Amino acid sequence: MTPRQLWHRLGSPKWFYHMTGPWGSGFLALALLLLSIGAIWGLAFAPPDYQQGNSFRIIYVHVPAAMLAQSVYLVLGGAGALLLVWRMKMAALVLETMVGFGMWATALALFTGAVWGKPTWGAWWVFDGRTTSTLVLLFLYFGLHALRRAIPDPSAAGRACALLAIVGAINIPIIKYSVNWWTTLHQGATFKLTEAPAMPATMWAPLLVNVLGAYCLFAANLIANLRNAVLRRERSTQWVREMVGLDQPATTR
């Protein structure tokens, strides 16, 4: 199967449901394994930071949550473009099901950032570029959640959410580059593709494991929610009715 064929089949609710059953459980098992290893490694065996001491260990929760918060919104923006341009059914379901996950990831990133900021900066909150733009991201998630429920027609609600997701995606590069564009207390990126990590391997390796585990958890959540949404959306179709046994012929004695 070519990548093009795979892409088109993933856009089919029926094919997606039948093919992704094992994927969700696989990603969930991998997420639990990686997050367990990363948490134990980072909290129990990584050395304390020479300036922040043990308070830096919240990085093992804060960074994965912050990365997920931004990545989920980019997925929503991409799904919005697919919905508006190609009317892809699965894109509409992504917009319907993943807002809650992104909202919780953003809230967790802001909360852990505040807990980390108190001993590091001496304040729970500062209105610098990174924290403020991340707060805007949370409000965008709230807006998507409210917009979905304010419009009774599912198709119109999907298009409205798609437009907001696309427009709001401009906030993601603002979050990423805010530490370079403005004076800020927030440190720069922990991982960079073009530079080696500033932390020793004993500190960044468990963080990388946690990040990978967090993305596996996102994939498992996405697949599970999409499969449930497919059944709800396609419940009147023949293939769903046959699968749940509603259209089986009656047996004769």
N, C-alpha and C positions, 0 to 999 in steps of 0.2 A: 504494500500500500504506500503510495506516494504521500509526502506531507500535505499536498493540496487535497488529495482524497480524504486524508485523516481530518483536515480542517473542516471540510464540508460535512463529513459525517458527525463530527462533534457538534455541528449546528443543528442536527436532527435530535429532537427530544427522545424519540424511541431508541435510536442507536446509542445515544449517550447513556440512557438508563441501563440498557442491557450490557454495555461494555464496561461501565465504570464501577460495577459492584465490588470487585476485589480491590480496586484502586483505593477506595476510601479506607477500608480496614488496613491495607498495607501502609498508607500514609500515617494513619493513627498510631499503629504499632511503632513505626519508625520515629514519630514525634515523641511518644512516651519514652522510648529508649534514649533518644538524643537529649531530651530535656532533663531526664534523670541523671544522665552522665554529666551534662554541662552544669547542672545545679550543684551536684555533689563536688565536682571538680573545682568549680569556681568558689563555692562558699567554704569548702573545707580544706582545700589543698593549694589554691592559688595564694601567693604571698601578698601581704598587705602593701598598699601603695606607700611610697616613701614620704608623700605629703599628706594624703587624705586618710591614711591608715586603713581600717577595715570598712569605713563608710563607703569606699569606692565600690564595694561588692554589689551594690544595688545596680551597677552597670549591667549585670548579668540578666536583669529583668528589664531595665529601662531601655537599653539599646535595641533588643529584639522587638519590644512593644512599639518603639518609635519607628523602626524600620517597617514593621507590619502596617502601622497606621498610614504611612505614606504609600506603601505598595498597594494596599487594598483600594485606596482612592484612585490610584493609577489604573487598576483593573476596572474600577467602575467607570472611569473616563473612557477607557478603551471599549468597554461594553456599550457605553452610550453612543460612541461613534458607529459601532457595528449595527446598533439598533436603528439609528437615524438613517444610515446610508443603505444598509442591506436588509433591514427589517428582520434580523435574525432572532428567532424565538428564544434561543438559549441566552442571548445577550440580554433580553428583557428579564429573564429569570435571574441572571447574575445581579442586575440592578435591584431586583426585588428582594433578594435573599442575603446579600453581603453587607448591607449598610450597618446592620447591628454589630457584626463582627468588627468592622472598622471603627465604629463608635467606641466599643469597649477597649480596643487596642489604643486608641488615641487618649481616652480617659486614663488608662493605666500608665501611658507614657507621661502624661501631665502630672499624675499623682506621684509616681516614682521620681520624676524630675524635681518636684517640690521637696520630697523627702531627702533627696540627694543635695538639693540646693541649700537647705538650712545649715548643715554643718560646713558646707564648702564655701558658700557665699555669705552666710549669716542671715539669709532671708528665705522665706518659703517661696516667694514669687518676685520676679523682676520683669518689667515690661521691656525686655530686649527683643531683638528681631526673631530669634529662634522660638522663644516661648510664646510670643504674641502670635506669630504665624501658625504655630501648632494649635493654639487656642482657636484661631480662625478655622483651622481644619476641623476641629470638633464641632464648631457651629455649622459648617458645611454638611457634616454628617447629620446633625440635628435637622437641618433644612431638608435634606433628602428624605429623612424619616417622616417629617411632618407633611411634606409635599405628597408623598405616596398616599397618605391617609386622608388628605384634604380633597383629592380628586377621585370621585367614585368610579369613573370609567377606567379600567385597567390599562387600556391602550393609550389613552390620553395621559394617565399618570406616568406610564413608562416613558413616553416622549418628553414630558416635562422634567422627569428625573434625569433622563439622558442629557438634556441640554444643561441642567445645573451641574451634572458631573463633569461634563466637558469644560464648561467655563471655569468651574472651581479647580480644575487640574492645574491652572496657572499658579496656584498657591504652592504646589509641590516644589518647583525649583526655587521659589522664594524661601521655603523652609530650608532647603539644602544649602543655598548659598548665602543665607542671612549672616552667618558668622564671618563671611568674607566681605560682604558689602557694608556692614555697619559695625560700629563698636559694640561689643557684646561680652558678657561674662561667660557665656557658654563656650565650651571647648569645641574644637573643630571635629571633623568626621573621624570616627574611630577606625574605620576601614577605608582605604583608598586603593583603587586599582593600579594607580601609577606609583605608589610609594609603599615602602615597607611599614608595618605598624610601629608606632612609637613605643608601645608597651612590649615587654619581654614575652616570649612565647608562652611561658607559664601562666600569663594573665590573659592574653588574647585568644589562645587556643580554646579554652572552655567557653569563651564568649562566642567564638565562631560556631562551636557545637550547639550552643543555645539558639543562635540565630537560625541555623539550619533546622533545628527542631521546631522553632516557631513557624517557619515557612511550611514545614510538613504538617503542622497542626492546622494552618490556614488551608492547605490543600485538602486535608481530610474534612474540615468543616464545610468548605466550598462544595465538595462532591456530595456530602450527605445532604446538605440543604438543597442543592440543585435536584437531586434525585427525588426528594420529597415534593419539591415544587413542580417537577415534571408530572408526578402522579396527580397532584391537585389540578394542574392546568389541563392535562390530557385525560381526565377521568371519564369523559364521555366518549372517547375514541374507542375503536374496536379492539386495538391491541391491549389497552389497559383493562378493558372489560374481560377479555379472554384471559389475561394474566391472573386476574383476581377471581376468575371462575364464574363471572356473572353471565357469560354468553355460552356456557357449555350446554350441549344438547341434553335434554332430559333422558334418563335411562328408562328402558322398558323392562317390565318383568317378563 
